[in-house]
């Protein structure tokens, strides 16, 4: 009987985890896809890769994820604002000016007739190996 209860418990937990994952699945997309179709991804959890720049002044962190390092160097746009997690802020010197892969939720904010695209609620930010 103990094995039967254990099997039921394992099956129940597995089913619960599967359903939880289906409620807000992670969509792997390119940063260009997010920039071109921001409304499509608004409110969705995405996994993206890009060149992360974190600037710090005495009061704030400003984080931007660029498509490519050259976009960051020449301020070419092709970027989204990143609302850095506490973990990212604590490690900012290690993850700034490098390529990263991150998971977070896209938010499109109307602004003066345009829009601001940001990624918030960062769940994971991994520094990628140098090329």
C-alpha positions, 0 to 999 in steps of 0.5 A: 500500500505504501508504494501505491500512496507514494505513486499517487503522491508523485503523480499528483505533484507532477501533474501540478507542476505541469499545470503550473508551467502551462499557465505562464510558459516561457517563450524563447524568442530573439530580441528582434522579435520582441522589438518588432512584435512587442504587443504580441509578447506583452505580459508573456514570459520570454527567454531572450539573449542580448548584450546587457549594459547596466549603469549605476548612479548613486541612486539608481540602476539603469539596465538595457538589453541590446541586440548586439554589442555594437548597438550598445557602443554606438547607441543604435537602439535595438534595445529594451529596458530591463528592470533589474532584479535585486540579484542582478543589481548585486552582481551588476559589475559581473553581468554588465557589458557582456552577453546574457540570457535572461528570462522575464516578462515583457511589458509594453508601456504607452509613452507620448504617442509611442511605446517603451518596451521593458522586461520585468520580473527577471527570473534568471540572468546568466552570463554567457561565455566570451566569444 
